[in-house]
Structure formats: C-alpha cells, structure tokens
Amino acid sequence: MSATAAKRVLVVGLGISGRAVCALLRSRGADVFATDMRTVEAFGEALEPLRKSGCILRLGEHRSEDFLGSGLIIVSPGVPLDIEPLKEARDKGIEILGEFEWSWRQVSVPVIGVTGTNGKTTTTGLIGEMLKEAGKKPFVGGNIGTPLSRWLLSKTGEDILVLEVSSYQLDTATRFCPEVGVLLNVTEDHLDRYEDFEAYADSKLSIFRRQNAAHFAIINGDDPICRAGLREIPSRVLLFSSVDADAHACVRGDSIRIAIPGRPPFGLSLEKTRLKGAHNRENIMAAALAASVMGAGPAAIQAAVDRFEGYAHRVEWVRNWKGIDFYDDSKGTNVGAVVKALEGFDRPVHLLLGGRDKLGSYDPLVEPLKRKGKGVYAFGEAGPRICEQLGQRFPARLFPDLPSAFNEAVGQASPGDVVLLSPACSSFDQYESYGQRGDHFKRLAAELD
C-alpha cells in the first residue's frame, strides 16, 4: 500500500481535474473524500463513477471537519487558496497540494512545461506536433484537454510530457521542476485572484524556481517582465525575440532563425504556416526551441509548423458576410490577448468586449484601438467599467449581453471591416466557458442572412 493509500485524502473541487485525481487515488487504494461548493444538480451524472468507486462526496458546502480530518488535501486549480477551511488545515500542518503537483510527483518521463498569460495552448500543442514529427510519443495536456492525473490512469507508452501549466497550478506546486520550462509572456490577468500584478508575475516565473544547470528555460526576450526575472533563473536560458537578431530564436522576414549553443543553426520558413500574426510567431519560436532541445530535428519542426492548424476560439475566422469578416477570439480573456489580436489586423475592427471582470486596466487597448478600431461594444458584468475606462478616449457603448452587442456591431460595420469577439474577460457571468461563449458568437454569425 502506498503512503497516499495509508491516509485519507480530501480532494477539493470536482471539476475535470478534481474528478480525475479522485479516480486515480481510488485506483491506488486511497480512502478518498471529495468536496465541492456546487450542488449535485450542477453535476448531473458526472459524479456517478466516483460514487461507484467508493469515493465519499460532500456537495454544496465545505466543512472544516472534513479538511481537518484528512492526512492530505489535494486542491483543484479553480479553488481559491484562501478559503477558511484551507487556512485552518494549513495552520494544523496538514499537507496541501495541487492536483497538478501531486500528479507530477508520479511521473517518470521528461516534462516540458509551458506557461504565460497568452499563447500557452497553441504553443503546447505545436510542441507536441513537432515531437510527433520527430518520431517521439508525447502526451499533450495538463491545463488543456486531459489532466495529468487522467493520463496517469491510462498512459499508453508516451515518452515525454508536454504540459500547459496555469498560474493556479504553479501556486500549489512545491517540487514541480520541468526539464524544459517555457515562459511566453506576462501581462495583467487574474487580478481578481492575486493581490497585485507582482504576485501574478511571480507565480509565472516560479516555473523555473527549482530548475538547475541541466535544465532549460525558454523565455520571451521582448517581454519586460520576463527579462526582469532572468537573473533569478538557475537553468540554461534560451531567448526568443522578434527584434533581437542575437536571440536564440529570432524573426527574419518570413523566416525564423534558430541558433542554440553547441548545435548547428537552422532556419524555419513561415510561408505555409496557418498560424498568423506576430503573437503566433512568438509561439512558433518558443515551440521550436523547446522541441529542438528535446531532440526534434529541423525537418520535423518545419513539418509541424507547416501543418499545425491551431485551436478554436483563438482569433479563429468564422465567416464572411456581405464583405464583413467575423473572428472568434473568445479565448482572449485578458487585455494583453486583445492587444495581440488587434495587432494582427490591417483593417478596421469592431471589438466586442466584456464578461466577468478580472479587474485589470483596459488602458493598454486605447492606442491599438485608435489605430485600428471603429467601435467598442461592451457587454456583461464588466461592461460598465470598460465604458468608464475607455469611453473618454475611444467610442464605447454598453449592452446587456453578447447578442445585443453583436447586432449593433453588425449594423455599424461596412464591407472590408472585421467584427471581433476578443472579450478581455472571463466568461463566467453569462456562460459556462469561453468555448460556450465563442460558440454562441459563431451561431450569431451563422444566422445572418
């Protein structure tokens, strides 16, 4: 019996990763108790497999005695770490780990960890494709797709893990140390959960904290927060840059040059890639460096760059209607992502902004909007603050929901314009996920006649 199986484990939060770690713990003989503030109605049949496996559930509330009676507490990424029962357990000396950290401790193959405010999913997926082209067997998941604990239940011979890692997962990581860490960028996000921007940035930089000279840190050399953290990184640093010709990966016209010390330099053509925009060039550079240091050759990396199609809801073209192009960037849930999205267009943009406010500043949008925007259509809980911050410097109007904002944007748009959903906010005021919000936008565009 394992050490975990010898004591009761409390799992806090029963989202996808929480349910996965419950199943893994039960498969290893652990006594598992799980708690979630949502009621049974919110889950439908999703919890039945856990009940049948012998997992005990507490729904609709957290009770201190459940926390204090556990030998180990595993917290899902979406659970705030300052809730009172966790504080009490921490004061009592009970070990508290994140699902990601606990699962990583069970891993015995090399790991590439990808974090940053924007671009994580695209970069993670692209690294996976590069490694496949090189003949390796990567698992791609973590904060996207399949949780690490679910992979541990069903692994089928993968020889390397490519993991998207969120700041929430890093906050509960005390030993996590990837062989290759990637930091794409750091801009304001999740300030509704962090004390300030400095705390959020420190969370992102912590991915390198336990590395050593045998490991690699791949970092955006154009990002001031990333560069400021360089002196604290103990591993081998590889920089990517759109402007610095001396960086280990740099853009040169329609190509990228990769030059890693001790290895022959090579070039990557961008002519066939479907990943457009300056932000995706950064993603490609980071992915190429990560795949290269883990053994992928130039031909494999180039093949992946040419074939990779990207993911839905990330500046995704939806349709053209009467000369107006519609783009779904529902995954653009912070201001930095919206800035990047706007920079990718050379035509007038009607921008749909709104959702649940993350309490960051909308000021960085003003200059790109002045260059490319034709109007801001603000909706949802954050709508009033968006209008308050932008309205004095750029036309911004308030709407109760996405359909009303969409209809007004369509009415104002002319042939050659872009209607862009890039909300700078989470979706949880009116939608279950950014995907559901993006799908709603797509339906609204498809219904135009």
N, C-alpha and C positions, 0 to 999 in steps of 0.2 A: 504494500500500500504506500502511495506517495505521501509526502509531507502535507500536500494540499488535502488529500483524502482523509487525513487523520484529524482534521478540524472542520468546523462548519464554516462555509464560505457564504458571505452575503453579496449578491450582485445587485447593484443599484442602477436602475434604468433598464427597461426591457425593449429598447429599440432593436434594430437588426444586430448590432454587435453584442448587446446585452443578452439577447436570446442565444446567439451563437456561443458565447462563453459559458452560459448555463449548460448548454448541450455538451460542450467539451468537458466541463467539470464533472458532469454526471457520468459521461463515458469513462472517466478515470476514477470513478468510485467516490467522489466527494459528496458530502452532505451539503446540498445547495438550497439556500433560501434566497428569494428574489423579491424586490420591492419596486414599485413604480407609482408615481402620483396619479397616473391615468387610471380610469376605471376599467372594468372588464369589458364594457361595451365598446371602448375605444380600440380594443384589440381584435374583436371578432373571434375567429378560430385560431389566430396565430399562436396562442399560448398552449393549445391542447397538447402538442408534442412534449412540452416541458412538464405539464401536469402528469402525463402518462409515464414520463421517465422518472417521476418521483420528486421533482423539484417543487418545493413549497412556495406559494406566491402570496404576497401581500399587495393588494391593489387599492388605489385611491387615497393612500396616505403613507407617510413614513413614520415608524415608531422607534423611539430611542432604544427601547429594549431589544429590538431586532438588531440594531447596529452594535450595541454594547455586548450582546451575547455571541458575537461572531469572533472567530480567530483570524479571519482575513476578510477584507472588504474590497471588492472589485467594482470600480465605477465606470459606467459608460461615458463616452465623450461628451454627450449633451447635458450631463448633470453638473450643475454648479458646485464647486468645491467648498463653498462657504455655507452650505445649508447646515442648520444647527445639529442634526444627528451626526453628521460627519465631523463637525468640530468636537463634539463630545467623545466620539470614538478616537479621534486624534489625541485628545487630552489624556485618554486612558492608555495610549500606547499601542492601540490596535493598528496593524499594518494596513495601509490603504494604497491600492494600486489601480491604475487604469487598465481597461481590457487590453489595450494595445501593448502596454508594458508587460503585463502578465503573460500574454501570448508570445511576445518576442523572446521571453526567457526560455521558452520551449523549443526555439528554433536552432537548427544546427547547420544551416547553409548560409552563404553570404547574403548581405542585405544592402540594397540601395534605398535610401530614404529621401523622399522629395518633399520639401515644404516651401512655403512662401505665401504671400497674400493671394496672388493670382497666377494662373497657369499650371497649377500642380497636376491637375488631371490630364491635361494634354501632354505634359512632359513625361509623366509617369507612364502613360500608355505608349508614347513614342519610344521610350527606352525599352519597354517590353518588346515592341516590334523589332527594334534594332537587334536585340539579343536573340530573338527567334530567327531572324535572317542569318545570324551568325551560327546557328545550329544549337543554341542553348535551349533550355527548358525553363523559362521564367514563369513565376506566378506574379500576377499584377493585381494589386488590391490594397487592403488597408482601409484608408478613409474613403475609398471608392469601391464600388462593386462588392466584392467578397471580403468580409472582415478577416483579419489574420487568424482569429480563433476558429472560424469556419474552415479555413484552409487546413489547419492542423487536424481537423476531423476527417478530411477527405483527400489529403495530399496524394499525388499520383506521380511521383518521380521528379518534381521540379528541382532544379539545381541552383536557383538563385531567386531571391525575392525582390520585387520592385514595388515599393510601398509608398503610397501617398500618405503623408503624415500631417495632421492638423495641429494647430497650436494647442487645442484642448487635449490631444493625445500626448503632446510633449509635456504639458503641465503635470501629468501624472506619471511621467517616466523618470525613474531614478537610476536606471542602469542602461537604458537603450543606447546603443552605440553602433550605428551602421558603418559598414566598411567604406561606403561612399555616401556622403551627405550632400544634398543639393539644396541651396537656398536661392530661389528665383528672384525675389523682391520683397520689400516690406513697406507697405503703405497702411494708412489708417483702416482698421477693421475691428469688429467685435468690441468696440469701446463701451458697449452696454454690459460687457462681462469683465473687462480688465480695468484696473484702477486708472491707468493712463496709457498713452501710446508707448512710453518707455517700457512698461511692463509687458505689453504685447510684443514689442520688438525683441525683448529679452527672451520671451518664450520661443520665438522663431530661431534665434541664434543658439538656443540651448541644444539643438540637434547635433552640434559639433563638440559639446562640452566634454564628453568622455572619450573622444577620439584620441589617437596617438599618431606617431610619425609613420606608422604603416598604413594609415587610412587617408582618404581623400576628402577634401571639402571643395565643392564646386559652387562658385559664388558669382553673382551679378556684379561686375566691376563698375557698372554705371549707376548702381543704386547707392545713394549716400549712406543709408543705414547699414547696408551690407558691408560697405568699405570700412565704416567706422568700427565694425566688430572684428576686423581681420586680425588685429594684434592679440586677440584673446583665443585664437583658434590654434590648437596644438598639432593639427594634421597638415598634410601637404595640400596647399591651396592652388586651385586652378581657376582662373578668372575667365569669364566670357564678357564681351563688350561689343557694342555696335559702333563705337567710336575710337577705341584704343587699339591701334594696329599691333601693339606689343602683347595684347592679351593672349591667353592660350587658345581661345576661340574668338574670332573677330569676323565681322561682316566686310566683305569686299565686293561692292556692287551687287550682282546677282549670285554671289557665291559666299561660302564661309571657309575660312582657313582654320584648320585645327593643328596646333603645334604643342604637343605635350613633351616636356623634357625627357630625353632618353629614347624617344620614339621618332620615326620618320614623320614629318609633317604631311598633311594631305588636304585636299580641297573638297568641298561639297557644293554641288550645283543646286540652286533653288528654282530652276526653271520649271520643273514639273511638280513641285510641291503644291498641295491643296491647302496648306496652312499659310494663309495670307496675313499680312500686317506685321508691323515692327515687333509687336509682342510675341508673335509666333517665331520670328527669327531668334529672339532670345531663348524661347523654349527649345528650338532646334539645336542651338549652340550648347545649351546645358545638357540636353539629352545625348548629343554626340560625344561630349566629354565623358559623361558617365558610362555610356556603353563602351567607349574606347578603352577606358582604364580597366573594365571588366572583361576585355578580350574580344570585343567585336571589331572586325576589320573595316577599312574604308568602303569596300563594295557592299557589305551588309548594311552599314549605316546609310549609304546612299540609297539603296533599295527601299529601306523603310521610309526615308524622307520622301521619296517619290510616290509611295503607295498609301501612306497613312492618311486617313480621311478626317481624323479628328472626332469630336463628340458633339452630341446635340446640345442646344441651348447656349452655345459659345460663339457668338457672332455668326449664327447659322442663317444662311439665306433661306427664306421661306417661299416667296413667290414675287412675281412682278404683276402688278395690276394697273392698267392704264398708264404705264410708264413709271409707276412708283414701286420701288423695291422695299420689301419688308424683311427685317432681320430680327431674329430672336437671340438675344443675349441675356436671357433670364438668369444665367449663372453669374452675371456681373453684379454681385451682391455687395460691392463696396465702391467707393468713389474712384479709387485707383484703377479698377477694372473698367469703369465707364470712360475715364480719360483715355485709356488704351484703345477702347472700342472706337471712340470718336476720331482718334488719330489715324485709324485705318480707312477712313472715308475721305474721298476728294470731292464729295457732293454735299449739298445742303441736307441737314439731318433734323428731323422732328423727333425729339427724345422723350420717351415715356419713362418717368422716374417715380419710384415710390414703393411702399410696402411697410414692413416693420423697421423703424429707425434704429440704426446701430450707433447713433449719437456722435458720429464723426463730423468733420466740417465738409460742407459742399463747395467751399471756396475754390478748390482746385479745378472745378468744372467751368468756371467763368471764362477763362481765356480760350480754351478749346471751343466752348460754345460761341464765343464772339467770332471765332474764325469759321466755324462750320455749322453752327446751329441756326435753325429757323424758328424754334419754339420749344419750350419745355412744358410737358403735360404731366402734372404731379398728381398722384393718386394714393389712396390708402392712408394708414396711420401717420406716415412720415410726410404726407403732402403739405400740411400747413407749414412745417419747419423748412421744407425745401423752398416753398414760395417765399417765406420770410427771408431766407439767406440769399436766394438768387434774384428775387423779384425786383430789387432796386437796380440791378446791373444787367439783367437779361430777361426778356419776356417769359414769364412763367405763370401758368394758370392752374387752378386747383379743381380736381374732380374726385368724386367719391370712390370710384373703382376703376379697374383697368378697362372695361368695355366703354365707359363714357369718355375716358381719356383717349382711347384708341379711335373712337368715332370722330372726335374733334380733330385729332391729328390727321386722319384721312381727309377730312373736309378741308383742311388748310394746306395739304400737300399738293404739289404740282408735278407734272411729268419730269423725271430726272431726279426727284427728291428721294430721300430714304426715310422710312418710318422705323425707328429703332427702339425696341424694348431692351434697355440696359438699366435696371432699376436702382442700383446702388444701395439696395436694402434687402433684407431677408424677406421671405415670402409669407411668414407665419401669421400675419394679420388676417389674410383672406384665403390663403392656400396652404396645403399640407407640405408643399415642397417647391423649390424653384422649378422643378420639372413640370409639375402640375400647372404652375403659372405660365411657363413657356408654352405648354400645350394649349392652354386657353388662348394665348396670343395667336398661335398658329391657326386655331379654329376660327378666330375672328377674321384673320386674313383670308382664309379659305372660303369663308362665307360671303365675301364681297362679290357682287355680280355686276 
